[in-house]
Amino acid sequence: MIVCLEKDAGDWIVSITDTGLGITPEDLPHIFRRFYRAADARSDTGHGLGLSLASSIAASHETSIEVESTPGKGSCFRVRFAAAAMIIHPAPDGAAVVS
């Protein structure tokens, strides 16, 4: 898994890329629906809530989640944060905390 932070046209983008099974084109439009589980994931444990929760949290913070996926090669999820909506707080140790 690779996690990256980059700036694009004033926005910040966090991308999470894996080299897993990937998501089929048929399943891709549905993965953010509550309780949706692709046919090949139904034998695994879980309830199909993770991505729907992530999407709801993103929407409540006025961000978006995009996904690109290739079956057999993996997926890349991108969360785009509008720079205008971000507040940077200095932390005691000199680091910055973004909210």
N, C-alpha and C positions, 0 to 999 in steps of 0.2 A: 504494500500500500504506500502511496506517495501523497503527502499533503503539501499543498503550495499556497502561498499568499501572494497575490499580485495586484497591481493597480491598473485600472483600465478606464480611461476617460473620466477620471475623478472618482470612480467607484472602486471599492476593494472587492476582490473575488477570492474566496477560499475554494480550492478545488481538491477533491479527494478522488484519487485514481487507484483502481485495483486491477489485478490480472486474473480475476475470477472467471466464472462461467459466462458472464455477460447476460444481457437481457434480450429476448427475441423481439423483433419489430412488432409482433402481434401483442406482446405483453406491455411494451413500453408506454403506450398511451394510458394504461390503467394502474401503473405502479404506485401512484400517490392516493389511490382510493382506499378508504378504510376496509380492512379485512380482505383486500385483494391479495391472492397468492398465485403466482404462476404455477402451471401444472407441474413443472419439474422441481418446484420448491415445496410442494404439498407433503412430501414425505419427511421433511425436516420439521423440527419443533418451531414454534412461533405461531403468531396469530395474524400476521399481515398488518400490524399497526405502526411499525417503525417509520416508514416513509410518509404515511399519512400524518403522523404526529410531527415529523420534521417539516412537512409542508405547512401545517397549521401554525407552527411556531414561527416559521419564516414569514408567513403572511401577517401575523400579528406584529412583527417587527418591520413591516414594509420592505421585505427583501424577497428575492425570488430564488428558486432552485431550478437548475437546468440539468439535464442528463443526456449523455451520449453513451451508447453502448454497442458493442460488437459481440455477438455470440461467439464463445470460444476464446475471446481475447480480453474481455473485461469491460469495466464501466468507468466513466468519469462524471462525478456529480460536482456542480459548481453552485456556490451560494454567493449571490451578488448583493453587497451592502452599499447603499447609496452613501457617498461620503458626507453629504449634507445632513444625513440623519445620525451620523456617528458623533459621539462625545468622547474626547480623550481625557482621562483623569490621570494625573501623576500619581505614581505609587511611592510609598516610603523608601523603597530601595532604589529609586531612580528609574525604574521601568515605567511603562505606560499601560494603563488598563483602558480598553475600549469598550464602550457600551452604546 
